[in-house]
């Protein structure tokens, strides 16, 4: 994932990326939810919102001041892995399903919707994240092209709160639930997820992090108390929306940006150099891991059950995570920009 050149590498964000992608794998392939403490269920819901905040915090300089070529290149860097892994997911799943003997597997119609919206369950639905980042980036390009910086920031802040109101109103969510799954899953989540992209842009525009760094010890202590409390008592503290597609409500709206700030200012740079290096290297390939884990994991799940007599276990999730990371790392070692665009 891209990082703004004049924003320092942050080990806390690297750590989050690695843990968050593992949470995503567990969410998709672990069947026993009683295995986890209750706050985990909320933490895995925070992964996509914080990924969005991170993506737009580190790319705000391109959104606001980037040249046309920089903006095109950013979309290209998103589109290449989005398109490639969509095709890969279809081809791999189609071939393996026919080999195994699955008769109601993915079709070319599924491929069409996968490439259009990135969220076909039979192919690779996690790719909708890249679709959302591309869509939000193009929208922000337009906003900052039309309006000046301050006006753009105000309009985006208003939009975030309007989206929150829409979530609690519930009527639009009910409407999307009547539509086909691929439309509901892809387009329907725009008003649930765009507030987090907006938060990333606003945190970059408003010098929140610079201010917190001036009193870093104080904010580290305060947020280290507040964040765990908000996660644990979220149901008591934050009203739940009656209808949701996945990411609605005050809990995510409030906790996600605060947790991002907490992760960013925690003194992870004091960790030993070897740990920081490991976290950075593992973080560098989370895009490839995230993009390929669904199709590979689905097929691996079938064979794992044949080999062990069990499936959807924590051990299996760890194996899927490890295999996908190693594959992403190996792809990244292939000479040329294209291979690196697929996984980094």
C-alpha positions in Angstrom: 0.0 0.0 0.0 1.2 3.5 -0.8 2.7 5.8 1.8 3.2 9.5 1.4 6.9 10.3 1.0 6.9 13.1 3.6 5.0 11.0 6.2 7.3 8.7 8.1 7.0 5.0 8.0 4.8 4.1 11.0 5.5 0.7 12.6 2.2 0.9 14.5 0.3 1.0 11.2 2.5 -1.8 9.9 1.6 -3.9 12.9 -2.1 -3.2 12.5 -2.0 -4.2 8.8 -0.5 -7.6 9.6 -2.9 -8.3 12.5 -5.9 -7.0 10.6 -5.3 -9.2 7.6 -5.0 -12.2 9.9 -8.3 -11.2 11.5 -9.9 -11.0 8.0 -8.7 -14.5 7.2 -10.1 -15.8 10.5 -13.4 -14.0 9.9 -13.7 -15.7 6.6 -12.5 -19.2 7.5 -13.0 -19.8 11.2 -16.3 -21.4 12.2 -16.1 -21.3 16.0 -16.8 -17.8 17.1 -16.9 -18.8 20.7 -13.2 -19.4 20.4 -12.6 -15.6 20.6 -13.2 -13.1 23.3 -16.3 -10.9 22.6 -14.4 -7.7 21.7 -12.7 -9.6 18.8 -15.9 -9.6 16.8 -15.8 -5.8 16.9 -12.1 -5.6 16.2 -12.4 -7.6 13.0 -15.2 -5.1 12.0 -12.7 -2.3 12.5 -10.2 -3.7 9.9 -11.8 -2.3 6.7 -12.6 1.1 8.2 -9.0 1.5 9.5 -7.6 0.3 6.2 -9.6 3.0 4.5 -8.5 5.7 6.9 -4.9 4.6 6.4 -5.1 4.5 2.6 -6.5 8.0 2.4 -4.3 9.5 5.1 -1.2 8.5 3.2 -2.6 9.6 -0.2 -4.2 12.9 0.7 -1.3 14.8 -0.9 -2.1 13.3 -4.2 -5.8 13.9 -3.8 -5.3 17.6 -3.0 -2.1 18.6 -4.8 -1.2 15.7 -7.1 -0.6 16.2 -10.8 -2.8 14.5 -13.3 -0.1 11.8 -13.9 0.2 11.1 -10.2 -3.6 10.7 -9.8 -3.8 8.4 -12.9 -0.9 6.4 -11.5 -2.6 6.0 -8.2 -5.7 4.6 -9.9 -3.6 2.4 -12.0 -1.8 1.0 -9.0 -5.2 0.1 -7.6 -6.8 -1.1 -10.8 -4.0 -3.5 -11.8 -4.2 -5.8 -8.7 -8.0 -5.4 -8.7 -8.3 -6.6 -12.3 -5.6 -9.2 -12.1 -6.8 -10.9 -8.9 -10.3 -10.8 -10.1 -9.3 -12.8 -13.2 -7.0 -15.0 -11.1 -9.8 -15.7 -8.6 -12.2 -16.7 -11.4 -9.7 -18.9 -13.3 -8.3 -20.6 -10.3 -11.8 -21.3 -8.8 -13.3 -22.3 -12.1 -10.5 -24.9 -12.8 -10.4 -26.2 -9.3 -14.2 -26.5 -8.9 -14.3 -28.5 -12.2 -11.5 -30.7 -11.0 -13.2 -31.4 -7.6 -16.6 -31.9 -9.2 -18.5 -28.9 -8.0 -21.4 -28.3 -10.5 -22.8 -25.0 -9.2 -19.5 -23.1 -9.2 -18.6 -19.7 -10.6 -19.7 -18.7 -14.1 -18.7 -16.1 -16.7 -21.6 -14.0 -15.5 -20.0 -14.1 -12.0 -16.8 -12.9 -13.6 -18.6 -10.0 -15.2 -19.9 -8.8 -11.9 -16.6 -9.5 -10.1 -14.8 -7.2 -12.6 -17.5 -4.5 -12.3 -18.0 -4.4 -8.6 -15.3 -6.7 -7.1 -17.6 -8.5 -4.7 -18.8 -11.9 -6.1 -18.9 -14.4 -3.3 -18.0 -17.3 -5.6 -14.8 -15.5 -6.8 -13.1 -12.9 -4.6 -15.4 -10.5 -2.6 -12.6 -8.9 -0.6 -11.6 -7.1 -3.8 -14.5 -4.7 -3.2 -12.1 -2.8 -0.9 -9.9 -1.9 -3.9 -13.1 -0.9 -5.9 -14.1 1.4 -3.0 -10.7 3.0 -2.8 -10.7 3.7 -6.6 -14.3 5.1 -6.4 -13.6 7.3 -3.4 -10.3 8.5 -4.9 -12.0 9.6 -8.1 -14.8 11.3 -6.1 -12.3 13.2 -3.9 -10.3 14.2 -7.0 -13.4 15.9 -8.3 -14.3 17.6 -5.0 -10.8 19.1 -4.6 -10.7 20.1 -8.2 -14.0 22.0 -7.9 -13.6 23.5 -4.4 -10.7 25.0 -2.4 -9.1 23.0 0.3 -11.1 24.4 3.3 -14.4 24.2 1.5 -13.7 20.7 0.4 -12.8 19.7 4.0 -16.0 21.2 5.3 -18.2 19.6 2.6 -16.6 16.2 3.2 -17.1 16.4 7.0 -20.8 17.3 6.4 -21.1 14.3 4.0 -19.7 12.0 6.7 -22.3 13.0 9.2 -25.1 12.8 6.5 -24.0 9.3 5.8 -24.2 8.5 9.5 -27.8 9.9 9.6 -28.7 7.7 6.5 -27.4 4.7 8.4 -29.6 5.3 11.4 -32.6 6.3 9.2 -32.4 2.8 7.8 -34.6 3.3 4.7 -31.8 3.3 2.2 -30.3 0.2 3.8 -33.7 -1.6 3.6 -33.9 -0.7 -0.1 -30.5 -2.1 -0.8 -31.4 -5.3 1.0 -34.1 -5.9 -1.7 -31.5 -5.8 -4.5 -29.3 -8.6 -5.8 -26.4 -9.5 -3.4 -23.7 -8.1 -5.7 -25.4 -4.7 -5.9 -26.2 -4.6 -2.1 -22.7 -5.7 -1.2 -20.9 -3.4 -3.6 -22.8 -0.2 -4.2 -24.8 -0.4 -1.0 -21.8 -0.1 1.3 -20.7 3.3 -0.2 -22.5 5.4 2.4 -21.3 3.1 5.2 -17.6 3.2 4.2 -17.0 6.7 2.7 -17.0 8.4 6.1 -13.7 6.4 6.9 -12.1 7.5 3.7 -13.1 11.1 4.6 -11.6 10.7 8.1 -8.3 9.7 6.4 -8.3 12.9 4.3 -9.3 15.1 7.2 -6.7 13.7 9.6 -4.1 14.5 6.9 -5.4 18.1 6.3 -6.0 19.0 10.0 -2.7 18.7 11.9 -4.2 16.4 14.5 -1.2 14.0 14.6 1.4 16.8 14.8 -0.5 18.3 17.7 -0.7 14.9 19.5 3.0 14.3 19.0 3.8 17.5 20.9 2.1 15.9 24.0 2.8 12.3 22.9 3.1 10.7 26.4 -0.2 12.2 27.5 -2.1 11.1 24.4 -0.6 7.6 24.5 -1.8 7.1 28.1 -5.2 8.7 27.4 -5.9 6.7 24.3 -4.5 3.5 25.8 -7.2 3.8 28.4 -10.0 5.1 26.1 -9.7 2.7 23.2 -9.9 -0.6 25.1 -12.9 0.8 27.0 -14.7 1.9 23.9 -14.1 -1.5 22.3 -15.3 -3.4 25.3 -18.3 -1.2 26.2 -19.3 -0.3 22.6 -22.8 -1.9 23.0 -23.5 0.2 26.1 -21.9 3.4 25.0 -23.0 3.7 21.3 -26.5 3.3 19.9 -26.8 0.6 17.2 -28.4 1.3 13.9 -31.5 -0.9 13.3 -30.4 -1.8 9.8 -26.8 -2.4 8.5 -25.0 -3.9 5.6 -21.8 -4.4 7.7 -20.2 -1.1 8.7 -22.8 1.3 10.0 -23.3 2.9 13.4 -21.6 5.3 15.8 -19.3 2.6 17.3 -17.3 2.2 14.1 -17.8 5.9 13.2 -16.1 7.0 16.4 -13.7 4.2 17.4 -12.1 3.6 14.0 -10.4 7.1 13.6 -9.5 7.2 17.3 -7.9 3.7 17.1 -6.0 4.9 14.0 -4.6 7.9 15.9 -3.7 5.6 18.8 -1.8 3.1 16.6 0.0 6.0 14.9 1.3 7.7 18.0 2.2 4.7 20.1 6.0 4.4 20.4 6.4 1.3 18.2 9.7 2.8 16.9 11.3 1.9 20.3 10.9 -1.8 19.4 14.1 -3.7 18.5 15.2 -3.1 14.9 14.7 -6.8 14.0 11.1 -6.7 15.1 10.5 -3.5 13.2 12.1 -4.9 10.1 9.9 -8.1 10.3 6.7 -6.0 10.7 7.6 -3.8 7.8 8.4 -6.7 5.5 5.2 -8.5 6.5 3.2 -5.4 6.1 4.6 -4.7 2.6 2.8 -7.8 1.2 -0.6 -7.5 3.0 -2.2 -6.3 -0.2 -1.3 -9.5 -2.1 -2.3 -11.6 0.9 -5.6 -9.8 1.2 -6.4 -10.2 -2.5 -5.6 -13.9 -2.9 -6.7 -15.4 0.5 -10.4 -15.9 -0.5 -10.0 -18.1 -3.6 -7.0 -19.9 -2.3 -8.6 -20.4 1.1 -11.9 -21.7 -0.3 -10.2 -24.5 -2.2 -7.6 -25.2 0.5 -10.6 -25.5 2.9 -11.9 -28.4 0.9 -8.6 -30.3 0.8 -7.9 -29.5 4.4 -11.1 -31.3 5.4 -10.1 -34.3 3.3 -6.7 -34.5 4.9 -7.6 -33.8 8.5 -11.3 -34.5 8.9 -11.8 -30.9 10.2 -12.2 -27.5 8.6 -12.6 -23.9 9.5 -10.2 -24.2 12.4 -7.8 -21.6 13.8 -4.8 -23.7 12.6 -6.2 -23.7 9.1 -6.6 -20.0 9.2 -3.0 -19.6 10.2 -1.9 -21.9 7.4 -3.9 -20.0 4.8 -2.4 -16.7 6.1 1.1 -18.1 5.9 0.7 -19.7 2.4 -0.8 -16.5 1.0 1.9 -14.3 2.5 4.7 -16.5 1.2 3.1 -16.5 -2.3 2.7 -12.7 -2.2 6.4 -12.3 -1.1 7.6 -14.6 -3.9 5.5 -12.7 -6.5 7.0 -9.5 -5.2 10.6 -10.8 -5.9 9.8 -11.2 -9.6 11.7 -8.4 -11.5 9.6 -5.6 -12.9 7.0 -3.1 -11.6 4.0 -5.3 -12.6 4.7 -8.1 -10.1 5.2 -5.6 -7.3 2.0 -3.8 -8.1 0.1 -7.0 -7.6 1.2 -7.5 -4.0 2.5 -4.2 -2.5 
